[in-house]
Amino acid sequence: MELLARFEIKKKLAKELVTKVGEQHIRENIKYVFEKKPNIEVSNMAEYIIRAIEEN
């Protein structure tokens, strides 16, 4: 949840995501976003990360 808070994802949503998909899934998707997509322009990083986590 601390990792998600760094991206300004609200605590309630962070809890829901951790419960729904698990910490490992969240870490893998955040890593993917930053390793595989470093050159993309994202206007809202929190929204992009949430979408990546939910859609894997």
PALUM-259011 format. One record per atom (N, C-alpha, C, CB): residue in one letter; x, y, z; residue number from 1; atom name. Coordinates in pm, whole numbers, plus 50000, padded with zeros to 5 digits. Glycine has a CB too. Layout:
> r,X,Y,Z,k,a
> A,X,Y,Z,NUM,CA
...
# end
This chain:
> r,X,Y,Z,k,a
> M,50082,49882,50000,1,N
> M,50000,50000,50000,1,CA
> M,50087,50126,50000,1,C
> M,49907,49999,50119,1,CB
> E,50203,50118,50064,2,N
> E,50294,50232,50065,2,CA
> E,50343,50262,49923,2,C
> E,50414,50206,50158,2,CB
> L,50368,50158,49848,3,N
> L,50412,50176,49710,3,CA
> L,50305,50247,49628,3,C
> L,50447,50041,49646,3,CB
> L,50182,50207,49643,4,N
> L,50073,50272,49571,4,CA
> L,50053,50416,49618,4,C
> L,49943,50193,49590,4,CB
> A,50076,50442,49744,5,N
> A,50063,50578,49797,5,CA
> A,50165,50671,49732,5,C
> A,50081,50577,49950,5,CB
> R,50279,50619,49696,6,N
> R,50382,50701,49628,6,CA
> R,50331,50757,49496,6,C
> R,50508,50618,49603,6,CB
> F,50237,50687,49437,7,N
> F,50180,50731,49309,7,CA
> F,50047,50803,49330,7,C
> F,50162,50612,49215,7,CB
> E,50023,50844,49453,8,N
> E,49904,50921,49490,8,CA
> E,49774,50844,49468,8,C
> E,49901,51049,49412,8,CB
> I,49782,50714,49488,9,N
> I,49662,50631,49482,9,CA
> I,49603,50629,49622,9,C
> I,49695,50484,49430,9,CB
> K,49477,50663,49632,10,N
> K,49411,50676,49762,10,CA
> K,49415,50545,49840,10,C
> K,49266,50720,49744,10,CB
> K,49423,50559,49971,11,N
> K,49438,50445,50060,11,CA
> K,49326,50342,50043,11,C
> K,49441,50493,50204,11,CB
> K,49203,50388,50030,12,N
> K,49090,50296,50015,12,CA
> K,49103,50212,49888,12,C
> K,48958,50375,50011,12,CB
> L,49138,50275,49777,13,N
> L,49155,50203,49651,13,CA
> L,49276,50110,49659,13,C
> L,49172,50302,49534,13,CB
> A,49383,50155,49723,14,N
> A,49502,50071,49739,14,CA
> A,49466,49944,49815,14,C
> A,49613,50148,49812,14,CB
> K,49390,49958,49923,15,N
> K,49347,49840,50001,15,CA
> K,49265,49745,49914,15,C
> K,49265,49884,50124,15,CB
> E,49174,49801,49837,16,N
> E,49091,49718,49750,16,CA
> E,49175,49641,49649,16,C
> E,48988,49805,49676,16,CB
> L,49274,49709,49590,17,N
> L,49360,49644,49491,17,CA
> L,49443,49533,49554,17,C
> L,49451,49745,49425,17,CB
> V,49499,49560,49671,18,N
> V,49580,49458,49739,18,CA
> V,49495,49337,49772,18,C
> V,49644,49516,49867,18,CB
> T,49375,49361,49820,19,N
> T,49283,49251,49854,19,CA
> T,49242,49173,49729,19,C
> T,49159,49305,49925,19,CB
> K,49215,49245,49622,20,N
> K,49163,49184,49500,20,CA
> K,49270,49104,49424,20,C
> K,49106,49291,49409,20,CB
> V,49389,49163,49404,21,N
> V,49488,49099,49317,21,CA
> V,49616,49057,49387,21,C
> V,49522,49191,49205,21,CB
> G,49643,49108,49505,22,N
> G,49762,49070,49580,22,CA
> G,49881,49161,49553,22,C
> G,49800,48929,49546,22,CB
> E,49967,49164,49651,23,N
> E,50084,49252,49646,23,CA
> E,50178,49219,49531,23,C
> E,50160,49244,49777,23,CB
> Q,50204,49093,49508,24,N
> Q,50297,49053,49403,24,CA
> Q,50249,49099,49265,24,C
> Q,50316,48901,49402,24,CB
> H,50122,49084,49239,25,N
> H,50063,49127,49111,25,CA
> H,50081,49278,49093,25,C
> H,49913,49089,49105,25,CB
> I,50059,49353,49200,26,N
> I,50074,49499,49195,26,CA
> I,50218,49535,49165,26,C
> I,50029,49564,49327,26,CB
> R,50312,49474,49236,27,N
> R,50455,49503,49214,27,CA
> R,50497,49469,49071,27,C
> R,50542,49423,49315,27,CB
> E,50451,49358,49019,28,N
> E,50487,49318,48883,28,CA
> E,50435,49418,48781,28,C
> E,50431,49179,48853,28,CB
> N,50315,49467,48800,29,N
> N,50258,49563,48705,29,CA
> N,50324,49699,48714,29,C
> N,50110,49577,48729,29,CB
> I,50360,49743,48832,30,N
> I,50432,49870,48846,30,CA
> I,50570,49857,48781,30,C
> I,50445,49912,48996,30,CB
> K,50635,49745,48804,31,N
> K,50766,49721,48743,31,CA
> K,50754,49721,48591,31,C
> K,50825,49587,48792,31,CB
> Y,50651,49657,48540,32,N
> Y,50628,49654,48396,32,CA
> Y,50611,49795,48340,32,C
> Y,50503,49570,48364,32,CB
> V,50531,49874,48407,33,N
> V,50506,50012,48360,33,CA
> V,50638,50088,48347,33,C
> V,50411,50086,48457,33,CB
> F,50726,50075,48445,34,N
> F,50849,50153,48444,34,CA
> F,50961,50091,48361,34,C
> F,50896,50173,48582,34,CB
> E,50962,49960,48343,35,N
> E,51066,49896,48263,35,CA
> E,51031,49888,48116,35,C
> E,51094,49758,48316,35,CB
> K,50907,49856,48086,36,N
> K,50868,49832,47947,36,CA
> K,50813,49956,47878,36,C
> K,50765,49724,47943,36,CB
> K,50768,50051,47954,37,N
> K,50705,50169,47895,37,CA
> K,50769,50299,47944,37,C
> K,50556,50170,47928,37,CB
> P,50901,50307,47951,38,N
> P,50963,50427,48009,38,CA
> P,50950,50552,47922,38,C
> P,51109,50401,48034,38,CB
> N,50924,50539,47796,39,N
> N,50922,50654,47707,39,CA
> N,50782,50703,47671,39,C
> N,50994,50620,47582,39,CB
> I,50681,50645,47732,40,N
> I,50547,50690,47699,40,CA
> I,50512,50812,47784,40,C
> I,50444,50577,47721,40,CB
> E,50429,50897,47728,41,N
> E,50383,51013,47803,41,CA
> E,50249,50978,47867,41,C
> E,50369,51138,47710,41,CB
> V,50242,50994,47997,42,N
> V,50122,50962,48071,42,CA
> V,50082,51087,48149,42,C
> V,50144,50841,48167,42,CB
> S,49960,51131,48126,43,N
> S,49914,51252,48194,43,CA
> S,49876,51224,48339,43,C
> S,49796,51312,48121,43,CB
> N,49832,51101,48369,44,N
> N,49793,51066,48505,44,CA
> N,49852,50930,48539,44,C
> N,49637,51064,48519,44,CB
> M,49968,50931,48603,45,N
> M,50040,50807,48631,45,CA
> M,49960,50715,48723,45,C
> M,50176,50839,48694,45,CB
> A,49892,50771,48822,46,N
> A,49813,50688,48913,46,CA
> A,49706,50611,48836,46,C
> A,49748,50776,49023,46,CB
> E,49636,50679,48750,47,N
> E,49531,50615,48670,47,CA
> E,49590,50508,48579,47,C
> E,49455,50720,48586,47,CB
> Y,49704,50535,48520,48,N
> Y,49770,50440,48430,48,CA
> Y,49810,50314,48507,48,C
> Y,49894,50504,48364,48,CB
> I,49866,50332,48626,49,N
> I,49908,50218,48707,49,CA
> I,49787,50136,48752,49,C
> I,49989,50265,48830,49,CB
> I,49681,50203,48793,50,N
> I,49559,50132,48834,50,CA
> I,49506,50048,48718,50,C
> I,49450,50232,48882,50,CB
> R,49504,50106,48601,51,N
> R,49455,50034,48483,51,CA
> R,49544,49913,48452,51,C
> R,49449,50128,48360,51,CB
> A,49675,49932,48462,52,N
> A,49769,49822,48438,52,CA
> A,49745,49709,48537,52,C
> A,49914,49871,48447,52,CB
> I,49724,49743,48663,53,N
> I,49700,49642,48765,53,CA
> I,49569,49568,48738,53,C
> I,49697,49705,48905,53,CB
> E,49464,49642,48709,54,N
> E,49333,49580,48688,54,CA
> E,49327,49497,48561,54,C
> E,49227,49686,48684,54,CB
> E,49398,49539,48458,55,N
> E,49392,49469,48330,55,CA
> E,49508,49373,48309,55,C
> E,49388,49569,48218,55,CB
> N,49606,49378,48401,56,N
> N,49725,49296,48394,56,CA
> N,49795,49313,48261,56,C
> N,49691,49149,48417,56,CB
# end
